[in-house]
């Protein structure tokens, strides 16, 4: 273990980690659960980052059911 690492706490997932995870999903859109699986973290953590990305117009979202939302990287820069 290197200095500064905390063995009891998982690595913080960043918005860049979430954006990179879209590349691992074999579909044009992804759910929070799919991205959480790719990142080996909780769905809640991924949803926080996705909402942050959405506020900054880096991802788009669409509700596709009563409780289902799909996400995809934005074309806007």
C-alpha positions as CSV (number, residue, x, y, z in Angstrom):
1,X,0.0,0.0,0.0
2,X,1.3,3.4,-0.9
3,X,1.3,6.5,1.3
4,X,-2.1,8.2,1.4
5,X,-4.1,5.1,0.4
6,X,-6.9,4.2,2.7
7,X,-7.5,0.4,2.6
8,X,-11.0,0.7,4.2
9,X,-12.3,3.1,1.6
10,X,-12.7,2.5,-2.1
11,X,-11.2,4.7,-4.7
12,X,-13.3,7.8,-5.5
13,X,-15.1,7.5,-8.9
14,X,-14.6,10.6,-11.0
15,X,-16.7,12.0,-13.9
16,X,-13.9,11.1,-16.2
17,X,-14.1,7.5,-15.0
18,X,-17.9,7.5,-15.8
19,X,-17.3,8.9,-19.3
20,X,-14.6,6.3,-20.0
21,X,-17.0,3.5,-18.8
22,X,-19.4,4.4,-21.7
23,X,-16.7,3.0,-24.0
24,X,-17.0,-0.4,-22.3
25,X,-20.7,-0.7,-22.8
26,X,-21.6,-2.3,-26.2
27,X,-24.6,0.0,-26.8
28,X,-25.2,3.6,-27.8
29,X,-26.8,4.3,-24.4
30,X,-26.2,2.9,-20.9
31,X,-28.1,2.7,-17.6
32,X,-26.6,3.8,-14.3
33,X,-26.6,0.1,-13.2
34,X,-24.6,-0.9,-16.3
35,X,-22.0,1.8,-15.7
36,X,-21.8,0.9,-12.0
37,X,-21.0,-2.7,-12.9
38,X,-18.3,-1.5,-15.3
39,X,-16.8,0.7,-12.6
40,X,-17.3,-1.8,-9.7
41,X,-19.0,0.8,-7.6
42,X,-22.5,1.6,-6.4
43,X,-25.3,2.7,-8.6
44,X,-25.8,5.8,-6.4
45,X,-22.2,6.9,-6.9
46,X,-22.5,6.6,-10.6
47,X,-25.9,8.5,-10.6
48,X,-24.3,11.3,-8.7
49,X,-21.5,11.6,-11.3
50,X,-24.0,11.3,-14.2
51,X,-26.1,14.1,-12.8
52,X,-23.0,16.2,-12.4
53,X,-22.1,15.5,-16.0
54,X,-25.7,16.2,-17.1
55,X,-25.6,19.6,-15.4
56,X,-22.4,20.4,-17.3
57,X,-24.0,19.2,-20.6
58,X,-21.4,16.4,-21.0
59,X,-24.0,13.6,-21.0
60,X,-27.6,13.4,-22.2
61,X,-30.4,11.4,-20.6
62,X,-33.9,10.1,-21.5
63,X,-36.5,8.5,-19.3
64,X,-37.6,5.3,-21.0
65,X,-40.0,4.0,-18.4
66,X,-41.6,4.7,-15.1
67,X,-38.2,4.4,-13.4
68,X,-35.7,3.7,-16.2
69,X,-33.3,6.3,-17.5
70,X,-30.7,5.8,-20.2
71,X,-27.6,8.0,-20.6
72,X,-25.1,8.8,-23.4
73,X,-22.2,11.1,-23.9
74,X,-23.2,14.5,-25.3
75,X,-22.0,15.7,-28.7
76,X,-21.8,19.2,-27.3
77,X,-18.4,20.5,-26.1
